[in-house]
Amino acid sequence: MDGWKKIEEGVSLTQNLSFESSLETVNVMQKTLGLYAHALSLIKTTEEPKVALVRMSLVSQNLNTLSLAVDSAIMGYYIQSMILLRNVYENWLAFWYLAKFPGDAEIWLDPNRYPLKAETMRNKVEFVSHETKAKLHDFRSELNRFNHTDSIAVLSRLRKDREKTFVRSGVEFHPVELDACASSILFWSANMLIAMNSWIPKNHEDWHISYKSILDEIVEFQDKFYSSQNKARA
């Protein structure tokens, strides 16, 4: 039990440090999810009921998953927070797939049938360009590194002390790793906000103003993060 108590103490310490040392990062993630949650209460759609139920359920499921990803990152479970994002990606794909193929909504309502593979949906959905499709393929390849056994799972656990290498247990606060997770979480949160935007009636001006503002904040956060990473590599 002493070992588990030590891990719990590490989580508590990491969580506190996340709020104390990376409050801007925490705030932008929580603010984004707050806007996302508010959107769910404002949605209006004229889609066929079954299609609307499935697409709204995918949106709702992604809110829960992204919320857990944020909490995990704040507590120091950086790799674990990234593992969650592949499901967000696939639900997002399904959301757009059903916009083009609404007749397939039944697949998601039958527990005895398996929805289409992400690759199949990606190839059938008409995105802006082939370049966009290629980027989505790259995103999935990157997310797969966190979902499947990979060197990242091992290397993230190792710590060198003088001439010896140790395996870490529990979590430790790393502001750069938190920002890296936040960048990916915010990217997929923004994708979901963009997906929901057309469902929010124009008379909800406050939401649409906040929506544009939070997208600007996300872009600013990511630009700042990638700029600092490039400087660190130089």
C-alpha positions in Angstrom: 0.0 0.0 0.0 2.9 2.3 0.6 3.8 2.2 -3.1 0.2 3.1 -4.1 0.1 5.9 -1.6 3.3 7.3 -3.1 1.7 7.2 -6.6 -1.4 9.0 -5.3 0.7 11.7 -3.7 2.6 12.1 -7.0 -0.7 12.6 -8.8 -1.9 15.2 -6.3 1.4 17.1 -6.5 1.4 17.0 -10.3 -2.2 18.2 -10.4 -1.3 21.1 -8.1 1.7 22.0 -10.1 -0.3 22.0 -13.3 -2.6 24.6 -11.9 0.2 26.6 -10.3 2.8 26.5 -13.1 0.7 26.0 -16.3 -2.5 27.8 -15.4 -2.8 29.3 -18.9 -2.6 25.8 -20.5 -5.2 24.4 -18.1 -7.5 27.4 -18.5 -7.6 27.2 -22.3 -8.5 23.5 -22.2 -11.2 23.9 -19.6 -12.6 27.0 -21.3 -12.8 25.1 -24.6 -14.7 22.2 -23.0 -17.0 24.6 -21.2 -18.0 26.1 -24.6 -18.4 22.6 -26.0 -20.7 21.5 -23.1 -22.8 24.7 -23.6 -23.2 23.9 -27.3 -24.9 20.6 -26.4 -27.8 22.5 -24.8 -28.2 24.8 -27.9 -28.2 22.3 -30.7 -31.0 22.5 -33.2 -31.1 20.2 -36.3 -33.7 19.3 -38.9 -32.1 15.9 -39.7 -34.0 12.7 -39.7 -34.4 11.7 -36.0 -32.2 8.5 -36.2 -29.4 10.4 -37.9 -29.6 13.2 -35.4 -29.6 10.8 -32.5 -26.5 9.1 -33.7 -24.5 12.2 -34.7 -25.5 14.0 -31.4 -24.4 10.9 -29.4 -21.0 10.9 -31.1 -20.6 14.6 -30.2 -21.7 13.8 -26.6 -19.3 10.9 -26.3 -16.4 13.0 -27.5 -17.1 15.6 -24.9 -16.7 12.9 -22.2 -13.6 11.5 -23.7 -12.0 14.9 -24.2 -12.9 15.8 -20.6 -11.1 12.7 -19.4 -8.1 13.5 -21.6 -7.9 17.0 -20.0 -8.1 15.6 -16.5 -5.5 12.9 -17.3 -3.1 15.4 -18.7 -3.5 17.7 -15.7 -2.8 14.8 -13.3 0.4 13.9 -15.3 -0.9 10.9 -17.2 0.4 12.4 -20.4 0.6 9.2 -22.6 -2.7 8.0 -21.3 -4.4 11.3 -22.2 -3.2 10.9 -25.8 -4.4 7.3 -26.0 -8.0 8.6 -25.6 -7.8 10.8 -28.7 -8.0 8.1 -31.3 -11.5 7.4 -30.3 -12.3 11.1 -30.6 -10.8 11.1 -34.1 -12.9 8.1 -35.2 -16.1 9.5 -33.7 -15.4 12.7 -35.5 -14.9 10.9 -38.8 -18.2 9.0 -38.2 -20.0 12.4 -37.5 -19.0 13.6 -41.0 -19.5 10.3 -42.6 -23.1 10.2 -41.5 -23.6 13.7 -42.9 -22.9 12.3 -46.3 -24.4 8.8 -45.8 -27.3 9.3 -43.4 -28.8 6.0 -44.4 -26.0 4.2 -42.5 -27.1 5.6 -39.1 -28.8 2.3 -38.4 -25.3 0.7 -38.1 -24.6 2.7 -35.0 -27.9 1.8 -33.5 -27.5 -2.0 -33.7 -25.2 -3.5 -31.1 -24.8 -6.6 -33.2 -23.2 -4.7 -36.1 -19.8 -3.2 -36.3 -19.4 0.4 -37.6 -17.2 1.0 -40.6 -13.4 1.2 -40.1 -11.9 4.6 -39.8 -9.9 4.2 -43.0 -13.1 3.4 -44.9 -14.9 6.4 -43.6 -11.9 8.7 -44.2 -11.8 7.6 -47.9 -15.5 8.1 -48.4 -15.9 11.5 -46.8 -15.3 14.4 -49.1 -12.8 16.7 -47.3 -11.4 19.9 -48.8 -8.4 18.4 -50.5 -6.3 15.3 -50.9 -3.8 17.1 -48.7 -6.4 17.2 -45.9 -7.0 13.5 -46.3 -3.3 12.9 -46.1 -3.0 14.9 -42.9 -5.8 12.8 -41.4 -3.9 9.7 -42.3 -0.8 11.1 -40.5 -2.9 12.0 -37.5 -4.2 8.5 -37.2 -0.7 7.0 -37.6 0.5 9.3 -34.8 -2.4 8.5 -32.5 -1.8 4.8 -33.2 1.6 5.1 -31.6 -0.1 5.8 -28.3 -2.8 3.1 -28.7 -0.5 0.3 -29.6 2.7 -1.0 -28.0 5.5 1.4 -29.1 8.9 2.7 -28.0 7.2 5.8 -26.7 5.6 3.6 -23.9 9.1 2.5 -22.8 11.2 5.6 -23.4 8.7 7.8 -21.4 9.2 5.6 -18.4 13.0 5.8 -18.3 15.1 8.2 -16.3 18.9 8.5 -16.2 20.8 9.3 -13.0 24.5 9.6 -13.5 25.5 6.2 -15.1 22.4 4.3 -14.3 19.0 4.1 -16.0 15.9 3.7 -13.8 12.2 2.9 -14.6 9.9 5.6 -13.3 6.7 4.7 -11.5 3.7 7.0 -11.1 3.7 10.5 -12.6 5.8 13.7 -12.5 5.0 17.2 -13.6 6.5 18.2 -17.0 5.2 21.5 -18.4 6.4 20.8 -21.9 4.7 17.4 -22.0 1.5 19.0 -20.6 1.6 21.6 -23.3 2.2 18.9 -26.0 -0.9 17.0 -24.7 -2.9 20.2 -24.6 -2.0 21.0 -28.2 -3.5 17.7 -29.4 -6.5 17.9 -27.1 -7.2 21.4 -28.2 -6.8 20.4 -31.9 -9.6 17.8 -31.6 -11.7 20.0 -29.3 -11.6 22.7 -32.0 -12.5 20.1 -34.7 -15.6 19.2 -32.7 -16.6 22.8 -32.1 -16.3 23.4 -35.9 -18.4 20.3 -36.5 -21.1 21.6 -34.1 -21.0 25.2 -35.2 -23.7 24.8 -38.0 -26.0 23.2 -35.4 -26.1 26.3 -33.2 -28.8 28.8 -34.2 -27.5 32.2 -35.3 -29.6 33.9 -32.6 -27.2 32.5 -29.9 -24.8 35.3 -30.7 -22.9 35.0 -27.4 -22.0 31.4 -28.2 -20.8 32.2 -31.7 -18.7 35.1 -30.4 -17.1 32.9 -27.8 -16.6 30.2 -30.5 -14.6 32.5 -32.7 -12.6 33.8 -29.7 -11.7 30.3 -28.4 -10.6 29.2 -31.9 -8.3 32.2 -32.0 -6.9 31.3 -28.5 -6.3 27.7 -29.6 -4.4 28.9 -32.7 -2.4 31.3 -30.6 -1.6 28.5 -28.0 -0.5 26.1 -30.7 1.6 28.7 -32.5 3.4 29.6 -29.3 3.9 25.9 -28.4 5.4 24.9 -31.8 7.5 28.0 -31.9 9.0 27.1 -28.5 9.6 23.6 -29.7 11.4 24.7 -32.8 13.6 27.0 -30.8 14.5 24.2 -28.4 15.6 22.0 -31.3 17.7 24.8 -32.9 
